[in-house]
Amino acid sequence: MDKVIDIEERIPTLREKRRKRTNKKFITLLLLFFLTLFLLLYFQSSYSDIKNINITGSELVAEDVYLKQSDLKAGDSLWGFKTSDVEEKILEEYWVKDVNVKRKWLSSVEIEVEEYEKVAYISIDNDLYPMLENGEIFKESSFSGPIDAPLFLNFEDEKLRKKLLVELSKLDPTVLSLISQINSTPSSADPYAITLYMNDGYEVRAEITSLAKKLNYYPSIVAQIEGAGQFEKGIIDIEVGSYYKSYQDEYAQFDFDIDGTEGQDIEEQEVMADEETTSQ
């Protein structure tokens, strides 16, 4: 037979459960009250103001340029702006590739800027200006430091410059670092013809449209030339195929002999790109 529990015996248990529920509600309300009070005091006090604005990634311009563009300053409310609005303002600068703005530690703003890479220099009115990977010329200030990227000469055509910059961005960094100067040398037959002067003493004749595909094999081509025994610095032509000719042979036809003797025959040496040699 089931045991019958008297209602009077259950009352203490029910009262205890009710008391616990009441305590939980009271504690929850108390926490909400203090949290609301804290937030009200925080937003009304100077503790919610911006104390520091940290900018990272600024290389092309001074940090003050981004600070001015952001419209933020110390003392402004940390919560009085949208980070997306600040990012849009900074992205208006043509040299900025990406930006990330975030609040930090309830008193600081962090602005992380990613600028377009500097991939070349161009001479304009006897001043040097960096050229960026997006094809723009950085004209905010001229450059007077050491040259750490190829120098463009005779590239007045903006479309031509941008095509070349796209090709340079595809080059292996090691190969890119070997380029000292690039001259535009178009002809009626080939408007994309260029001449590259390399830091290791060679001259390369190429075409913009196929530059990256062919010039990435430059170290292998030079290794073939210099591995053949006696060699001289000279011209590597990769416009059609890959050919090498020493400077002596290339410019012998311009030597003048007062006795009227003719120059010697010029000899070309064919070299193979790495993609051909590896298949053998």
Stockholm file with secondary structure:
# STOCKHOLM 1.0

chainA/1-280         MDKVIDIEERIPTLREKRRKRTNKKFITLLLLFFLTLFLLLYFQSSYSDIKNINITGSELVAEDVYLKQSDLKAGDSLWGFKTSDVEEKILEEYWVKDVNVKRKWLSSVEIEVEEYEKVAYISIDNDLYPMLENGEIFKESSFSGPIDAPLFLNFEDEKLRKKLLVELSKLDPTVLSLISQINSTPSSADPYAITLYMNDGYEVRAEITSLAKKLNYYPSIVAQIEGAGQFEKGIIDIEVGSYYKSYQDEYAQFDFDIDGTEGQDIEEQEVMADEETTSQ
#=GR chainA/1-280 SS CCCCCCHHHHHHHHHHHHHHHHHHHHHHHHHHHHHHHHHHHHHHSGGGBCCEEEEECCCSSCHHHHHHHHTCCTTSBTTSSCHHHHHHHHHTSTTEEEEEEEEETTTEEEEEEEECCEEEEEEETTEEEEEETTSCBCCSSCBCSCCCSCEEESCCCHHHHHHHHHHHHTSCHHHHTTEEEEEECCCSSCTTEEEEEETTSCEEEEEGGGHHHHHTTHHHHHHHHHTTSSCCCEEEECSSSCEEEEHHHHHGGGCCCTTCCCCCCCCCEECCCHHHHTTC
#=GC SS_cons         CCCCCCHHHHHHHHHHHHHHHHHHHHHHHHHHHHHHHHHHHHHHSGGGBCCEEEEECCCSSCHHHHHHHHTCCTTSBTTSSCHHHHHHHHHTSTTEEEEEEEEETTTEEEEEEEECCEEEEEEETTEEEEEETTSCBCCSSCBCSCCCSCEEESCCCHHHHHHHHHHHHTSCHHHHTTEEEEEECCCSSCTTEEEEEETTSCEEEEEGGGHHHHHTTHHHHHHHHHTTSSCCCEEEECSSSCEEEEHHHHHGGGCCCTTCCCCCCCCCEECCCHHHHTTC
//
